[in-house]
Amino acid sequence: MSRGLGRKQTAVLDYLKGSSELVSFESLRWTLWTRESGTAGGDLPNAWNTSVFRAVNVLAEDGKLHIDRRRLESFDEAVLNYPHKTLQGALRCLRLALLPVLQKGIQDGESFARYNPADNETFHLESLTKEERRSLKHTWLRLEPKLISLLSELNRANRNTLFCLLARGKSIFEMPILAVRHSFAEHLRVCSEGQLLPKPLASQVKIFADALVPAADAGHLRLKGFVHSFAHVPRHRGCTLKEDTVEFLARMCPDLVRSLPGYVPAPAQEVRQRRYMLMGIDRKEKHSPKLYRLLDQSIFQEFNFLSLR
């Protein structure tokens, strides 16, 4: 005889029923802990994390909810979910405060991804197996003659636009010596906006482009481009914010940045002149080590997104 739902299982289902947005396990566990403990401070206990994870998995096994395990697909998703990846309360709060600042820098055009879509496309294709690349090349070679046949029907401007799409495909599969600035998806978008392709062919090329770099992979690579822009990301060590990022956050959130442990203000002007300027040194403020460790490689890991069945 079933004992029915446990207390944590009920809490999980109630929260999902009341949420209109996509919920990750990482954020859910913190929300439920805040309600349980009555405080938003402190670390998340390992025992609580384990028990909520167990409750979620039992609900999934019973068919009451679905777990979509995947990587983040945009910096916007990172702002909403990445702060909750850690069990450290202070680090979570710092990320909750500062990631939206970095997000606004992107939105305002002050920050840019380190890698462009063409770079990401090339990187993704290099990660594919020989069989996957062979299959994509076979599809491209079937589409290419159909696209070439359209060139003579177009005016000069549109012919050049379509030619760029063809050149990008050729550079990927046949002539890597060709240097094409934009990605296949970018060139296809311009062709689609100009309605240069007949509908049946446009659909075929769109399916090919989605197979070339699936949207989820493209989004994740764009996120990685922003992270690499904000921080040094070594292969086997922790990430460290770049000085430009630290200075940007210090400019946008001076009170918060200066309140972090380990922050040392710059010497007063007269002291700086007397002690350092004669030596050719301009002593600046020293920022907290916690600020430099704002980001880590767990942002690239899978997250667990939950939905009711």
C-alpha positions, 0 to 999 in steps of 0.5 A: 500500500502506497504511503502517498507523497512525502513532504518534500515531494508535495512541496516540489509539486506545489512549487511547480504548479504555482510557477509560470516559468521554467524551473531548474532543480538548482534554483528549486532546492534553494527556494524550498530551503529558504522557506524551510529555514526562514532565512535567505543566508547561509550555505545550503546543507548537503543533506537538504540538497540530497533529500530534495534531489531524491524527492525530485527523482522519485517524482520523475520515476513515478511519472509526475514530473519530467527532468530535462538535463541540458546545458544552458543556452544563453547568458539570460538563462545563466543569470536565472539559474547559474547562481543557484548551482553552488551550495555556498550562500555568499557566492550565490548572493554575489552571483545574484547581484552581479550577473544581471550587471554583466547581462545589462552590459551585454544588452547595452552593447558594452560587452561582446562575446569573444567568439563570433557565430562563424567561430562557434560554427567552426568549433562545433563542426570540428567536434563532430565525428567523421560520420557526422561530417560525412552525412552533412557533406552529403546533404550539402552536395545535394543542396548546392546545385539547387542553390547555384541554379538560382544565381542567374535568376537574381539581380546583382545584390541578391546574387551576391547575397546567395553567393555568400551562402554558397561560399560558406557551405563550400568553405566548410565542406570542400574549400577550407582555404575560402575565408567567409566572415559570417556563419552559414546560419547568418547568411541563410537568415539574410537570404530568408529575409530577402525571400531569395529561396523558393519555399520548398528549398528554403525549408530544406536548407533550414533543416540542413542549417539546424543540423549543422549547428543545432540551436541548443549548441549554438546558444551554449557556444554563444554563452561560452563566448561571453564567459570567455570574454569576462574571464580567463577560462583555463582547461584544468584550473578555476576561472578568474575574472579579467581586469576589465570585467572587475573594473566594470563591476567596480564602476557599476556596483562600487558599494557592493564591490568595496564591501567584499572581504579582502578589498583594499582601497587605494592610498590617499592621493597625497600618500600615493604621490609621495610613496609611489609616484616617484617610483613610477608606480600608481597604486590602485585599489585591490579587489577581493579574491571572491570577486575574481572567482565570481565565475567557474566552469560549472556554468558549462555543466548540465542543469536539471530543468523540471516540468510537470507531466 
